[in-house]
Amino acid sequence: MSNIHIRRSFRALFLGTVMLAACGTPEVPKQEPAIPVAPPPPALVPVNIAMMKFQPDTVRIHKGDTILFTNKDVVEHDATALPDSAWTTGPLQPGQSKKMVIDKSTDYFCSIHVVMRGRVEVAP
């Protein structure tokens, strides 16, 4: 083999190596692993019954939150869904409380004192 053939072979090998190195795999940016975001824990939302009123008379909650109805009046009360009585606290004596998870917006009233009205608004 002559010197010219060796040089040409070496040059071809060198150029092929350079081209292969230049055409290597593209650099992929590193991605941090996704951190799952947990939804906020359910809230406990107080509604007091005092002076023949629900206080506050309208509560805005998220689905899964719990409403705590507490009778702070001197007579028995309840909280009952309107119009179909889909849920009720049942009678609450003065000082008693009842927790309720209400999953859809609704009006409610005290079935013992029908002039007492309230509303629960549930956000998705």
C-alpha positions in Angstrom: 0.0 0.0 0.0 1.4 3.4 -1.0 1.8 6.4 1.2 -1.0 8.2 -0.7 -3.5 5.4 0.0 -2.5 5.5 3.7 -3.0 9.3 3.8 -6.3 9.1 2.1 -7.5 6.3 4.3 -6.4 8.2 7.4 -8.0 11.4 6.2 -11.3 9.6 5.5 -11.2 7.9 8.9 -10.4 11.3 10.6 -13.2 13.2 8.8 -15.7 10.4 9.5 -14.8 10.5 13.2 -15.1 14.3 13.3 -18.5 14.2 11.5 -19.8 11.5 13.8 -18.8 13.4 16.9 -20.4 16.6 15.5 -23.6 14.7 14.8 -23.9 13.1 18.2 -27.1 13.0 20.2 -28.6 16.4 21.1 -28.4 17.4 24.7 -31.7 16.8 26.4 -32.6 19.4 29.1 -32.9 17.7 32.5 -36.5 17.7 33.8 -37.2 17.8 37.5 -39.6 15.1 38.6 -43.1 16.3 39.0 -44.2 17.0 42.5 -47.8 16.1 43.1 -49.9 18.9 44.4 -52.4 17.8 47.0 -55.7 19.5 47.2 -56.2 21.6 50.3 -57.6 19.7 53.3 -61.3 20.1 53.9 -62.2 23.1 56.0 -64.5 23.2 59.0 -66.9 26.1 58.5 -68.9 27.3 61.5 -72.5 28.4 61.4 -73.9 29.6 64.7 -77.6 29.7 65.5 -78.3 32.6 67.8 -81.0 35.2 68.3 -83.3 33.3 65.9 -80.8 33.6 63.0 -78.2 31.5 61.2 -74.9 33.4 61.5 -73.7 33.8 58.8 -76.9 33.3 56.9 -74.9 32.4 53.7 -71.8 30.3 53.7 -69.5 29.6 50.7 -67.7 26.3 50.9 -65.8 23.9 48.7 -66.9 20.4 47.9 -65.8 18.2 50.8 -65.8 20.9 53.5 -67.7 20.4 56.7 -70.2 22.8 58.2 -70.5 22.9 62.0 -73.9 24.1 63.0 -73.9 25.2 66.7 -77.0 26.2 68.6 -76.0 29.2 70.7 -79.6 30.2 71.3 -81.8 29.6 74.3 -84.3 27.4 72.4 -84.2 24.3 70.2 -83.4 24.7 66.5 -82.4 22.7 63.5 -81.1 23.2 59.9 -83.0 21.4 57.1 -82.5 21.6 53.4 -85.1 23.3 51.2 -87.2 22.3 49.4 -86.8 18.6 49.9 -85.3 18.0 53.3 -82.4 16.2 51.6 -80.4 16.7 54.8 -81.1 17.9 58.3 -79.2 18.4 61.5 -82.1 17.2 63.5 -83.2 19.1 66.6 -80.3 20.8 68.4 -80.7 21.7 72.0 -79.0 24.9 73.3 -75.2 24.3 73.3 -75.4 21.3 70.9 -73.6 21.0 67.6 -73.8 18.9 64.4 -71.3 18.5 61.6 -72.6 18.2 58.1 -70.9 17.6 54.7 -73.1 19.2 52.1 -72.2 18.5 48.5 -74.4 20.9 46.5 -75.7 24.5 46.9 -79.0 24.7 48.7 -81.2 26.9 50.8 -82.1 25.7 54.2 -84.3 26.7 57.1 -85.2 25.9 60.7 -88.2 23.6 60.5 -89.1 24.5 64.1 -89.0 28.3 63.3 -89.7 28.5 59.6 -88.8 32.2 59.3 -85.2 31.3 59.9 -83.4 30.9 56.6 -79.9 30.3 55.3 -78.0 29.3 52.2 -75.0 27.0 51.5 -73.1 27.7 48.2 -70.8 24.9 47.2 -67.9 25.6 44.8 -66.6 22.6 42.8 
